[in-house]
Amino acid sequence: MEQLVTIELFGQTYTFKAETEISQAQEVADMLVAEVDQVQSQHSDKLPRIDSLAILISAALNIANDNHELKKQYSELLERVSRRSDKLMSILETNVP
């Protein structure tokens, strides 16, 4: 059975085929809508009105930046865990009779 996710942006409805679990796909779609709404509200006082493509690009860049930052933090966490694990293994090997 084909699973579809529907979102509304700028008064238009868009439907996409979900290639992942439907709840995860809906979460991602909801995150996009929330980010677009946030960007749009931040620029609501701008005249002339900022166009929808600029809002979408700004929202996409914000999400990409968040994703990049999370990947960086995850990589740093893995490095710290690896160093601590190596240190613990060294201590255990030193204290083994």
Legacy VTK file of the C-alpha trace (Angstrom):
# vtk DataFile Version 3.0
C-alpha trace
ASCII
DATASET POLYDATA
POINTS 97 float
0.000 0.000 0.000
1.394 3.397 -0.988
1.719 5.817 1.918
1.301 9.524 1.267
2.203 12.589 3.304
0.388 15.857 2.709
1.586 19.311 3.744
0.329 22.802 3.129
2.701 25.636 2.291
1.662 29.127 1.213
-1.938 28.026 0.762
-0.958 25.175 -1.577
-1.343 21.511 -0.709
1.485 19.140 -1.620
1.324 15.362 -1.389
4.425 13.182 -1.359
5.003 9.472 -1.393
6.610 8.394 1.890
9.726 6.321 1.341
10.171 5.854 5.085
7.792 4.939 7.872
4.752 7.196 7.558
5.100 8.672 11.062
8.728 9.622 10.397
7.849 11.125 7.019
5.059 13.150 8.633
7.456 14.402 11.337
9.900 15.584 8.671
7.112 17.283 6.718
5.824 18.944 9.895
9.350 20.162 10.687
9.574 21.769 7.247
6.205 23.478 7.663
7.207 24.751 11.121
10.502 26.109 9.807
8.784 27.802 6.869
6.252 29.352 9.268
9.059 30.586 11.512
11.009 32.150 8.632
7.841 33.677 7.251
6.933 35.219 10.615
10.465 36.609 11.021
10.094 38.432 7.714
6.445 39.441 8.035
7.385 43.104 8.543
9.476 43.282 5.355
8.207 45.380 2.485
7.943 44.451 -0.265
6.786 41.055 0.878
9.462 38.361 0.677
8.515 35.746 -1.905
7.773 32.118 -1.117
10.871 30.789 -2.894
13.143 32.938 -0.731
11.305 31.722 2.380
11.674 28.084 1.301
15.380 28.532 0.561
15.932 30.212 3.931
14.035 27.422 5.716
16.026 24.770 3.837
19.302 26.480 4.776
18.244 26.645 8.427
17.393 22.932 8.434
20.635 22.067 6.612
22.619 24.121 9.135
20.921 22.335 12.048
21.652 18.974 10.407
25.304 19.909 9.834
25.693 21.033 13.454
24.126 17.804 14.756
26.445 15.700 12.582
29.433 17.653 13.882
28.336 17.186 17.506
27.720 13.465 16.897
31.179 13.057 15.375
32.762 14.849 18.345
30.796 12.625 20.750
31.981 9.469 18.966
35.563 10.721 19.165
35.263 11.367 22.925
33.679 7.949 23.514
36.413 6.297 21.470
39.186 8.060 23.414
37.613 7.156 26.769
37.064 3.578 25.668
40.701 3.281 24.556
41.843 4.731 27.884
39.670 2.300 29.852
40.904 -0.657 27.791
44.475 0.409 28.447
43.829 0.646 32.187
42.143 -2.766 32.221
44.946 -4.399 30.238
47.553 -2.879 32.551
45.803 -4.190 35.659
45.201 -7.724 34.397
47.490 -10.272 36.137
LINES 1 98
97 0 1 2 3 4 5 6 7 8 9 10 11 12 13 14 15 16 17 18 19 20 21 22 23 24 25 26 27 28 29 30 31 32 33 34 35 36 37 38 39 40 41 42 43 44 45 46 47 48 49 50 51 52 53 54 55 56 57 58 59 60 61 62 63 64 65 66 67 68 69 70 71 72 73 74 75 76 77 78 79 80 81 82 83 84 85 86 87 88 89 90 91 92 93 94 95 96
